[in-house]
Amino acid sequence: SVAVQPAASGWGAIAGLPPDAPMVFSDTRTIYLSGEIGYFPSQSENRVLYMALAKLEAGLLEFGTHEFDFEKALDLCVGRDLCADPTITLSLDAGQKAKEKGSDLERFFSHFPDSARAVGLFTIFEHGRVRQLLAGQYPGLIRNVLPLFQAESCRMWQAGEGDPILLPLYHSIALGAGEALALDSPAHASLLLKIQNCFEDEMNNRNLTDRKIEGRDGPETCARLTLMAYTMLASVPNESGSQGETVKQTAPRLLFPFGRHLRPDLVYNSFAAYDELSRKIIKALKEKGVKAYKSDVRQRLVINSGCLSPEDLQDVILTQAADEDGLDHDEGQPVVDLSGIDLPGLLQDNGIEILEYGDMANDACRYPEWDCNVGDYLEDYVRVVDNRIQGCEGDFYSRTLERHAGLVKRIRYAFELLRPEGLTILRQWTEGDQFDYRALLDFALDRKAGIMPSDRLYIKRIKQQRDVAVLVLVDLSRSTANPAAGSDETVLDVEKAAIVLLCEALGVVGDKFALAGFSGTGRFGVEYFRIKDFDEPVGPEVYANINGMLARRSTRMGAAIRHATRQLEQVAARVRLLMVIGDGFPNDVGYKKAYAIADTRKAILEAISKNIVFKGISVNMAGDPKLDELYGNLNHNVITDIAELPDKLWRIYGAMTKI
């Protein structure tokens, strides 16, 4: 998902847009559009233009325009007689120092004496490539949008706007216009047709050639076309000049319809840190004689939020090697011998957090996360690892029962009252198990008095069953190690005591229940700790697990709630309840404030939509209006004095499940 924002905000404000700024551009995280568009006289026409600009810009993101890799482009061009201009030298070393901190596209353009013309040519070919891909995937979009842009291109040409060579090229190649713009110069017309034929040949043959390069269908193809077209433009004689004169190499006015052009500087600034990490990894691999492309590594870093696994790195290396061989290699038969390379050490040496995958096993699950900035889910965004908590032998359970002996008696008595009686007698039914003798007596008296008697003469015996399942989810974040107010105990110690008392209460009433904790760091490191499963009896192992509960790391609450909801969904019960006990608001890496609150609230609403009753219990904190935003007005309780938690937790549960 990609956010859409006004151009005046975000990068637009930082970059300092000129007066003739494009109506649309992107940094791959966000599509920026003009705050207002009044290009046409009618609102409906402006709305169509607005949607068209957004969709075409999204097409650049979908088909990898901003994933351009300079080394891939170089591999496509090497060994080919593409450029007759001696002033253009494409190499990894040429211009590298000057552009080491910029994007690969900017680095590519810097090799041309007239970089502005190179930018224009690349934009033409790339827009044309994406147009063809969009036509295959979304033919209706292209059918509706292209006439609008073609008409604008014709208007610009008639008004004398734009470059006299680039605008006709854009009209024919990027917009796929069937009728070319009329050129006064026969030489220019012939050149345009020749370049257009080169583009069409390249696009038609892209699946049959260059199989050694993974980027053969990507934007790197347009780099080769740019190199060829740049040379062809330089060799065209002026109509008024002598035979040896060439078209004047002045910076063209990059005015394309509605100001559409690329902003590689914004894309680079958006992922500069990942680009630098990718460069270091590629350099380290080259020192070990292994080739990989920076864009492939960067893409993995973006997907994994700056983390990589050795499997990711190995996959990038082997994919590249297979492409160079041009063969389909069987799985399990590596193309490159990586046995001598310490991939985990390579990642650590370059400051990259190692990501350990467990998604294919039973201990890890992927969940979406709600991004309130985009207004949509980020699919498979969070990884939750499900583990059995490491128990610790001790007498915490028994000591808690001794310490709260009086309270335990009250709890047991109160929950015994919640247990249903064996049978309930229902009177005055029209049919049933046997006659209701009280009703028979009333029947006889009514007849004697001349009153129409009731026909409800039977009783029913109904077996009452209490069918409740509850999952108690406890926050095990670092903050639970803080001392409880007015006590020598920690917040977690008091939470554990409350859980012990709740176990006793639920054991009396006979409800099915499970206990779990959660913590973690980052979206790939959410940890879910099973303390007691639904079908597990309360015994020594559960005692040890409760004793082994420790304060750990951060709180990515939305993912933990989604995982707990999945566990509850698998339990057959008439009433299913999820209780979350925490000491504050969700907080994790890249998961704070409004974003974290919105995702947690969304996860709670998802649980409620599945007929799961939710209750949040906030402890050791004062009431906060934002708790209503987090849990909902009626879905939470605040216990400021945590010492009251053991006495209040069972009361809250009893009130919620009184049937």
N, C-alpha and C positions, 0 to 999 in steps of 0.2 A: 504494500500500500504506500501511496505517496501523498503527502499533504499538498494542499493548494492554498497559497497565501498571496496577498497583494504585493506587487513588486516593490512598493515603498518600504516594506518591512524586511526583516531578516537580511539576507545577503544583498538585496537591492539597496538598502540603506547604507550598508557597510561599503559596498563597491562604489558608491557615489555615481548613480546613473546619470548619463548625459541627457540633454533635452531630447535627442533623437533615439532614446533607448528603445530596445525591442519591446514589443507588447508582451512577449512571453520568453522565459528562459528558465533554466533549472540547474540545481546543484546535485541532482539525483535523489536527494532527500525530500525536496520540496519543488513544486512547480510554481513559479512566480508569474502572476498575470497583472496587467494594469488594473489599478483599483477601479477605474471607470473606463469604459470604451464607448466613445461617441463618434465612431468613424462613419457610420451610416446614419441617415436621417431617421430611420425607424428603430424602435426598441427591439422588435423581433429580429431584424437583420443583425443588429449588434449582438444579440444573444446567440445567434447561430455562429457568428464569428468568434465569440468568446469560447464557446464549446469546441469549435474546430481547432483553435489554437491550443487548448488544453489537451485535446486528444492527440494531435500531431506531436506535441512535445512528449506526451506519455509514450508514443511510439518510439521515439529516440531512446527512451529508457528501456523499453521492453526489448528492443533489438540491439542493445549493447553499444550504442554510439560512444558513450563516455567510458567504455572499457577498452578503448584504443591502447594498443601496446606497441611502442616504438620498435622493439626488437622483432616482434612478429612482422611488422611492416617491412623492416629491413630484410628479413628472411624471404619475404615475398618478392622483393626487388633485386636481391643479389643475383649476379650472374645473368642479368637480362639487360639488353641494350635499350634501356628506357629513356635515358637522358643524354642529350647531346650537349648540354650546357656545362662547360667545365667549371663554372662558378658554384655548381651544386655538388656537394660531396656528402653522401649519406654514409655515416659510420657510427658505431657506438661511441667512439671517442670524440668525433668532431662536434664541437659545441656542447659537450656533455657537462663540462665544468660550469659553463655559464647558465645552463638550464637544469642543473642537478636538482634544484628545489622546485621546479615547475612541473606541469603535467607533461605526459608523453606527447600529447598533441602539440603543445607549445614548443616542445623540443624538436618535433618534426618540422614545424613551420620555420623555426629559427635557421634551418639549413638553406633556406631560399633567400636570394638577394632581395626579392620583392615579396616579403612574407605576407603582406596584405592580399596580394593576388593568390598566393598559395592557400590562404585561409578561405578566400572566396571559392576557388575551385574545389577544395575539399568539401566545403559546405554543399555545393551543388551536387557532387557525386554521392555524398552521404544522404542527403535528403532524397535523392533519386533511389538509392538502395532501400531506404526505409519505406519509401512509397511503394515499391514493388512488394516488399514483405507485408505491408499493411493491406495491399490489394489482395494478397493471398489469404490473409487471416480475417480481415474485416472489409470485404468488398463494398458493403453498403456505406461505410465511412468514407472511403475514397470516392465513391460515386457522388456523394453529397458535398464533399469538401473541395475537391479539385476545381470544379467550375468557379467557385468563389475566388480561389487564389489565381487561377488563370486569367480571370477578368481583371483582377488587380494588377497582374503583371502587364497585361495589355495597356492598361491605363497609365502605368508608370512609363512604359516605352513611348507612348504618344506624348506624354508630358516631358520627355527628355530626362527622366530620372534614372539613376542607376548607371552601371558601367556598360558601355556599348557592346562589349563582348560577353561579360558575365551574365547580364540580365537575359539575353536571348538563350544562353546556355541553360540558365536556371529554368526558363520557360519550357524548354524542350526536354531537359533531362530530369530535373527535380519535380516538375509538375506534369511531365508526360503529355504535353500538349501535342495534339496531332498536327496542328498547323503552326509552323515556325513564325517568329516575328520577322517582318520584312527588313532586311539589311541592305543598305546602299552599296556596300562594298562586296563585289563578287568573291574576293579573296576571303573576306570574313565569313561570308555565307558558306563557302567551301570548307573552311576551317571548322565552322560550327557543325556541319554535317559529318565531318571526319571524326571529331571528338565524340559526337553523339553515337556514331557507329562503334567506336571503341568501347563506350560505356555499355551499349547493348550486347556486344560480343562478350564482354567481361561478365555481365550478369547472366547471360545464357549459358556460359561455359564454366561458371564458378563451381558447379558440382562435379565437373569432369576433369578439372585440372587442379594443380597445386594441392594434392591430397596430403602432402607432407606437412602442411601448415594448418594447425587447428583453426586459425583465424581466417581461413579462406573465404568464409561467408560473412565475416565481420567487417568492421569499419576499416581494417587494414587494407582490404581490397581497394578502397577509395584512395588510400595513400599512393598506391601504384598508379592509379588513374590520374591522380593529381600530378605526379612526376611526369607522366607522358604528356598531359595537356599543357603543363607549364612550358615544356620544351617546344611544343608545337606552336604555342602562342608567341614565343620569342622569335620564331623563324618566319613569321608571316610578314611579307613586305608591305610597307605603307603604299597606299594608292598614289600619293603625291610625291613620294620619295624615290630615290634611285633603287636599283635592284638589291643592293646590299643592306639597305636600311630595314630596321625591324620596328615592330609596334613599340611605342614608347612605354618603358617600364615604370609607370607612375602608379602610386597606390590607388587601386580602384575604389570607387564609392560603393561600399558593401550594402547597397540598398536593395534588399529582396522584399517580396510582398509581405506587408505588415511587419517588417523589421525582423523577420526570423533569422537568427544566426546562433552559432554555438558559443558557449561561455566555459571553455575548459578551465579557466582560472578559478571559477567558482567551484567546479567539481573537485579540483585539486585541493583547494582550501578546506573543503568539506571533509576530505579523507587524507589530509596531509600526513598525519601520524601513521596511518596504515601504509601509506605509500613509502614512507621512510623505512618502516619495518620490512616491507616487501623487498626493498632494494638491498637491505642488509642480508636477508635470507638468500636472495639470488646470488649476491656476491660470494657468500660463504659456500654455496653449492658449486659455483664455478671454480672456486679454489680446490674443490674435491673432484673436479672433472665431471660434474653433473649439470645438465642444462635444464632450466625451467623458465617459464615466462613470469615476469613480475605481475602482470595483470591477473594471472590465475591465482597467485598467492594472495594478492590484495583482495580479490573477490572472496576468498575463503575467510580472510580476516574480517571483512565487512559483515559477512553472514554470521560469523561466530563472535562478533563484538570484541575483536582484538585477540582472540584465543585461537590456537591451532593445536591439532593433535598430530602425532607422528603419522597416523593414517592419512590425514589430509595432505601432508607434505609428500608422502609416498605416492599418493594418488595423482597429485599434480605432476610429479616426476615421471611416473610410468605412463600416464596419458600422453605426455609430450613425446616420450621415447617411442610409443606405439605409432603416433602420428608421423614421426620421422621415418619409421620403417615402412609405413603405408600398409601395415598388416593388421589383421584382427587377431590378437593374442589370446590364448585361452586363459581363463581365470586361474590364478595360482602359479602361472609361469611368468615370472617377471622378465621384462625386456632388459632392464638394467640391473646389474648386481649391486644392491645397496647394503650388502652384509657388512661392509667395512665402514659404513657411515652411521654415526650415532645421531639419529634424527632427534630424539628427545634432548640430547645435549646441545645440538645445534639450535633448537628453539630456545632453550634456557640461556645459552650464551648471547642470544640476540634480544633478550628481554621480553620474550613472548610467553605468556602463560600457557602451560600445556593443558589441553582439553582431553580428558579421558572419556571416550565414548562407551556407553553401556546400553545404547538404545535398542540393540538387537536382542538383549537379554531380558529377563523378566523383572529386572530390578530398576528399570528406568522407563519413564513415559514422557512424551512430548505433549505440551498443552499450548493453546493460543494465549495471547495476552492482549488486553484491550488498550489501545493507544488513543487517549482522549484528544490528542493533538491532530490525529488523522481522522478520528471518528470511525475507526474500523479495527477489526482484530488483526494482530500479527500472527499468522498461522504458524504452528509448530515452533513457537518462539522461545518457549521455556522448557527446560529439561528438569524433571523431578526424579531423583534417585530414591527408591523405596528400600529402606534397610530395616532390619531388626535391631533395636537398640541394644547396645552392649550392657548387659546386666552387671550389677555389682552386689556381691553378698553383703548383707548388713541387717541391722535390726530396726531400720527406719519405720517399717510398716507396724511392727508390734509396739514400738515406742509411741508412735502416733496414737494408736488405739488406747494405750494406757494413759497417755497425757489427756486425751479427750474422752475419758471413760463415761462421764455423765452425758456428754453430748451424743456419744454413740448410742446410749440407751434410748435417748429421745428420738434419734434418727430412726432406729429400728422400729420403735413403736409407731412413729408417724408413717413409715413406709409399709408397715403391716396393714394399716388402715387402707392403703391404696390397693392392696391385693384384693382381687375380686372374690366374692363368695362363690362357692361351688355352683349353686343354681339360683336363679332369680325367678320368682313366681310373678307372672303377669295375669291379672284378673280381668273379668268382664270381656271375654272374647267370644266371637260368634262360633268359633270352633277351637278345639284344643285337646289336651291330653285327658282331662276328666271334668266332671261337673264341678262348678263352683257352688258349694252348698249355701253360701251367703246369698248368691244371686238367685238360687232356687227358692229360698225363703221369701226374698223380695218379689219373685215372680208370683208365688201363691198369694201373697198379701195384695198385690196389685190386682189380680183377677177377682179376689174377693171384694175389693173396693170398686170394681167396675172400671178400672184403669187399664189401658193397653199396656201389657207387660213388655219389658225389654227382652230381646232374644239373645243377649250377651250372657250366656249361662256357663261358660267354660273358662278354665284356667290353662295357662301355658307355663311350662318350665323351660327356661332358657339357660344354657350353660354360658356363663360370662368368661371371656378370655381377654387378657391384657396383652396386646400385641404391639410392643414398642421396641424400637432399636435406636440406640443413641451412640454417636461417636464424639468423644471429647478430644478436641485438638488443642494442644498446649504450645504456646510460644516459648521456644527455647533460645531466644536471642541473647546476645551478650548483656543486655541491660537487666535481665532477670537475675544476674549475679549481684546487683546492687542491694544494699541493706534495706529491709522493710522499715518504714517509718516507725520510730519508737520501739524497735526490736533489734535483737542481735542476729536474728535470722535473715536470710536473703529472701527476695521475692519468690524465687524458685522453691525454696524450702516450704514456704506457706502454700504455694500452689500444689506441691506434692502432698502436703498434709490434707488439703481439701480433696484431692483425688482419692486418697486413702479412704476418707469418710464417705465419698460418693460410691466407691466400690462396695463398701459395707451396705449402703442403702440399696443399691441396685441388686445386690445379692439377696436381700430380703424380699424385694418386690418381684424379682424374677425377670427383669427386663434384659434383653440382649444388649450388650454394650462392648465398645472397643475404645482403647486409649491410644493416642499417638501424639508425637511432638514434631515440630518443624523448625528448620533454620536454613542456613546456607549462605553462599556468596555468589552473586552474579546470576544471570539468567540460565546458565548451564550448570549451576551448582546448588540448586534447591534440594534440600535433604528432608525426607519424610521418614520419621522413626516410629516404627510400630512397637508399642509397649504391651498392648494386649489385643488379640484378635477377637472377633465376635464369637467364634466357636471355641475359645480357649477358656478353661476354668481359672478362677482366681486361686493361685497357689504360689509355691516358693519361687517359680520362675517369674511370675508377674511381680512378686514382692521385690525381687532382685532388679527387675527392669525399672520399677518406679524409683528404687534407690539409685539406679544408674543414670537418671535424668540429670544432664549437665547444661549449664549456660554455654551457648556455642557462638554463633556469628550473627548474621543479619536476618531480616524478616521480609521475605517476598510472599506476602500473605495470599495474594490472589491465586498463585499456582498451588499453594498448599491446600486451599479451600477446594479448588477444582479436583485435586487428587483425592481428598477426603470425600467429596461428593461422589466420585466414581466408586469408592469403596462402599458407600452407603447404598448406592443404586443396586448393588449386587445382593443386598440383604432383603429377604422377603419379610415385610412387616407392614402392618396397617398404618402405623405412625413411625416416621423416621425423623430423627432429630440430630442436628449438628450443632455442637456447642464449641465456641472458640474462646479460649482464655488467653488474654495478652495484657501487657503492661504499657501499651502505647500504640502509636501509629505504625503502619508498615514502612520499612526503610531498608533499601538495599542499593547496590551499585546500579546507577541509572534508573532507580525506582524510588522516587521521593515525592513528597507533597501531593499536589493535585493529581499527578500521573498515577501514583501508587494508590491514592484514595479511589480514583475512578475505576481502576482495574479491580481492586478488592470489592468495591460495591457491585461491579458487573458480575464477578464470580459468585457473590451472594445471591444476586437476582437469578443467576443460572440455577443455583441450588434450589431456590424457592420454586422456580418454574418446573422443577422435577418432583414437586410435592415433598420437599424436605423442609422441615421447620428449622429455622436458623435462629440462634441466640448468641450474641457476642457479649462477653463479660470483660470489662476493662478494670484492671486493678491497679492500686498504688498510684493513682493519678486523679486530679480534680476533673470535674465535668468540663467538657469542651464541646462547643457547638459543632465542631467538625466531626465529632463522633456520630452525629446524626447523618452527616454526608457519607461517612464510612459504612455504617451498619444499617441506617434507616431509623426513623423516629421510634419505632416500636420494637426494634429487634435487638436492643442491647440494654445492659445494666452496668452502672458504674459503681464500683466499690472502692471508695477513696481510702478507707482504712483497711489495708489488706489483712489485718488480723481478723477481720470479720468474715473473710472468704470461707473458711471451713464451715462456719455456721450458716452462711447464706447460700452457698452453692447448692446444697441439697434441697433447700427451700425453693430456690428458683426452679430446679428440676421438677420437684414435686408439683409446683403450681402449673407448670407447662404440661405435665402428663397426667393430670387428674382426669380420669375417664368416668 
